[in-house]
């Protein structure tokens, strides 16, 4: 009898430290589910491995990371509990299609995808399950949040009116040019010759000759080039160019503009005072913006409510 009592006492002594060790290895309890410190550290190691940061992290930084990762695992657990409660499911075919989409978006083969995953320390089967989990999360969020978020026409118009500056186009010009460039180490004779060519071109243009024709006629001369300068924000050119075109009407050609590089002729092809995009042209853009903002806010609120309603015990 004494032997039996002694055996029970020894058994209790032997098992007590084990129970304490088991409890100490629980990082958190989320409703009925347990998150262990082993799970926590494994997820941290995966993240650091994927980011190539296994070294160089201090104990203090790792401890901060453990608390952040624990919060993420708690959130993941809450999502999975909700998914299970709602009976959501993602088929193997849907996961396979998601993998095919990833390959198509990155223009890679299945083998190249596997190699890329190996380089990041990720097993392909694990990757497949991560995708399945993402699809489940999308399903859940779509059911719980997406269907309840809407943007009204009034909200879009209010946003448009309060952000009109975002939809204003700056004033711009469209110019064409002919440039008569001076050669390196130019002499007074070179300068005079190029000035004369520019003056002759200007006279032809003033008499009504086509701008492109005059350009092509002079393009055979070394140093002469030009063409459409495209859209130019008004006031963004050099002072001499801005001054030369300031009083021009559309279709008119400037006086000869002399710079250290040579001589220039500018034709004003368009002067746009700038306008404001209409509500109809930016309506879809505004709708996407407001929808994204509302979804983000709704997701935050929904996640906070999940936490409030859950029985969560952290043991870190």
N, C-alpha and C positions, 0 to 999 in steps of 0.2 A: 504494500500500500504506500509506504514511504517512497519506494522507487517510482511508483506511478505519479505521485504528487511532484516529486523532484523532476521527473521527465516533463510534466506539463509546465512547470516553472521554467525549465530550461528552454522549452519550445517557445514560451511567451517572450523570453529574453532574446531568443534568436530571431523571432519574427518582428519584434518591435522596431529595430533599426531599419528593416526592409520596408515596413509600412511607412515609416517617416521618409525614407528615400523615395518611395513611390509618390507620396504626396508632394515632396519638394520638386519632383520632375513634372508636375502639372503647371503649365504656364497660365492657363485660363480655363474656366468652365463656362460654356455658352449654352444656356438652357440645359439640355441633356448631353451635350457633346463636350469632349475634352480636347484641349490643344496642349500638346506636350512640349517641353523645352527642346526635345530632340527634333520635333517637327519645325519648331521655330528656328533652331540653328541650321537645320538642313535648308530651309528657305533662304536664310541669309547667305549661306555658302553658295547656293545656286545664283543668287543675285550678284554677289561679288565676283563669282567666276565668270558670269556673262558679261560683266562690265570690266573684267580684267583688273580687279582691285583686291585680289586676295592679300596682297602685301601693302604696307603703308597705312593701314587703318589702326588707330590707337584703341586701347581698351575702352576709353571713354566714348569714342565714336561708335565702337561696336555696341556698347550698352545702349546708347541713344538709338542706334539702328534696331536693336532688339525690341525696344518699346514701340517704335513705328511699325515694325513688321508684325508685332503682336496685334496691333490695332487693325492692320490689314487682314490678318488671319481671322480675327473676330468678325470682321465685316464679311469676309468670304464665307465663314461658317453660317452667319445669319442668312446670307443669300441662298446658300445650299439648303438650309432648313426650309426656307420659303418655297424654293423650287420643288423640294420633295413634297411639301404640303399640298402644292397646287397640281402635283403629278405631271410636271412638264417633262418633255422628252425630246432628245435630238437623235435622229437615226444615224446609222453608220454612213448611209448614202449622203446625208447632209454634211457630215464631217469630211467625207471624201471630196465633195464638191467645193467645200471651203479650202481644202488643200490645193485643189486644181486652180482655184481663183488666185491663191497666193502665188502659185507657179506662173500663172498667166500675167499677173500684175508685175512680177519681177523678171519675166521672160527667162525662166530657168526650167530645167528638167527636174524630175523627181529625185534623181541621183544627185544633182547639184544642190537641191534643197537639203537633202540628208547631209551632204558634206558641210554645208553652211551651218547646220545645226550641231554637227559634231565639233566644228571649230569653236562653237559657243558652249560646248559641254552639255548639249541637250540631246537626250535619246529621242529617236523619232516617235516611238510609241508614247512617250511622255508628251511630246509636242502635239500628237493627235488628240490626247486627252485634254490638253490645255485648250485646244481649239473647240473641243466639245463643250468645255466649261464656258468658254466665251460665248458660244452660240446659245447655251442655256441662259446665261446672264442677259443676253440681248432679248431673248424670249420673255424673260421675267420683267425686264425694264419696259419692254413694249407693252406688256399686259398691264403692269401696275402704274406706269407713268405716261408712256407715249399716247395711249388712247385717251388720256385725261387732259392732255395739254393742247390748247388751241390758241391761235392768234387771230384776233378780229380785224376787220377792215379799219375800224376806228382806231385801234392801237397802232396799226401801220401808218395811218395818216398822221396821227399825233407824233409818232417817231420821226416821220418825214419832215414835218413842220419844225420840229425842235432840232433837227440836224441838217438844215438846208445847206449850210456851208460845206458839208461833206459831198453834196451833189452839184456843186457849182464848178463849171469848167473855166479855167483861167483864159483870159484873152490871149489870142495867138495870131501870128502872121504866117503866111506862106510866101516864100520868096524864091526867085530864080536868080542865078548870078553868072557873070562871065568874069573870070579873073585873069589878069595879065601879070604873071609872076616875073620878078626880076631874077636874073641868073646870079649865082654866088659870085662874090667879088665883082659886082657890076660896076661899070664905068658910067660917066655922065652920058656917053653916047648910047649905052644900053637903056638908061632911064628915059632918055628922050625918045628912043625908038618905040619903047613899050607905051609911053604916054601917047604917042602919035597913033598907035594901033587902037588904044582904048578910045581916043577921041574920034577916030574914023568909025569905030563900031557904034559909038553913041549917036553919031550923025545918021547912020543908016537906020538905027532903031527909031530915032525921032522922025524919020521920013516914013515910018510905017513898016519897015522890013521885019519879017518874023524873027523873034528872039532866038529860037533854036537854029534857024538858018544862019544867023549872024555868028552864033557860037560855033557851029560846024565849019563855017568858012574860016574862022580864026584858029580852030583847034589844031590845024596842021602846024602852026607855029609852036616851037618848043616853049613850054611854060604857060600855055593858055589852056584853061579848063573851065568847067562850070556845070550848070544844070540846076535841077530842082533841089532846094535846100530843105524841103519838107516843112513840117509844122515847127514854128519857133515861138516860144513864149515871149510876149511883147516886153521889150525893155531888157532882154537877156543878151543882146548883141553888144559889141564894143560901142563906145561913145560915138565914134566917127560914123559907124554904120547906122546907129539909132538916129543920129542927127540927119543923115542923108535920106532916110525913108520916112521921117516924121510927118512930112507934109504931102506925101504921095497919095494919089488915089489908085484904086485897083487898076492894073494895066499900065501904069506909068513907070518910067525908068529913071533911076536916080542920076545925079551928076556923077562925074568920076570921083571915086573915093580913093585917096592916096594913102597907103600905109607902108611901113618898111618892107613888106613882102612884095608890094607891087601896086597895081591899079585894079579897081573893081567897079563893075556896073551891077546894080541890083534892080530887079523888076518886082513890084508888089503884085502878087497873084491873088491874095486874099487877105482881108483884115477882119478877123472875127472878134467881136467885143466880149466874148464869153457869155455863156448862158447857163441856165439851171436845168438839170435833167428833170423831166416831168415825173410825177408820182408813178404813173403807169410804167415808165421805163425801168424804174428801180423797185417796183412793188415786190417782185419775187425775191430780190436781194434782201430787202427789209424783212420779208416774211421769214427767210432762213435765219437771219440774225436774231430776230425776236424768239423764234422757235428754239434755237440753240440755247439762248439765255434762259428761257422758261424751263427747258428740259433740265439744264444744269441745276437750277434752283429747286425744281421739283425732286430731282434725284437726291440732292443734299437733304431736303426736308424728309423725304421718304426714308432715307438711310438713318437719319437721326431718330425718327419714330420707331424704326425697327429696334434700335439700341435701347430706347426708353422702355419698350414693351418687353424686352428680353431680360432674362435673369443672367447677368454677366458677373463673373467673379475673376478678377485678375490676381495672380499669385506671384508675379515677378517681383 
